[in-house]
Amino acid sequence: MAAVKFLLNAAVVISALLSGGFWIKAAYAKVDAKPPATPGVGYGGTPVNVADHSGAVVDFLQTYALQSKWNSRAALASAAAAIFAAFSFLLM
């Protein structure tokens, strides 16, 4: 029983660390716009380019998609941590 509880607690820690890492990755994820890039709304299939806080021009929609991918992974890891924690609590 102690070994199972230890493994569940280890899974909680690993899942929580993965979640935090994925959210940090999502926070810094960006897709640079293809040159020549100027900020502005695209029409007819051209990308929506925006300037970020550093002045670099990024493709807004591709950046959104990349951040969404990492946020989804973070949410799944966070949910796994919560589930492992619940099972660990039930074994008290």
Buried (B, 14 or more C-beta within 10 A) or exposed (E): EEEEBEEBBEBBEBBBEBBBBBBEBBEEBBBBBEEEBEBEEEEEEEBBBBBEEEEEBBBBBBBBEBBEBBBEBBBBBBEBBBBBBEBBEEEE
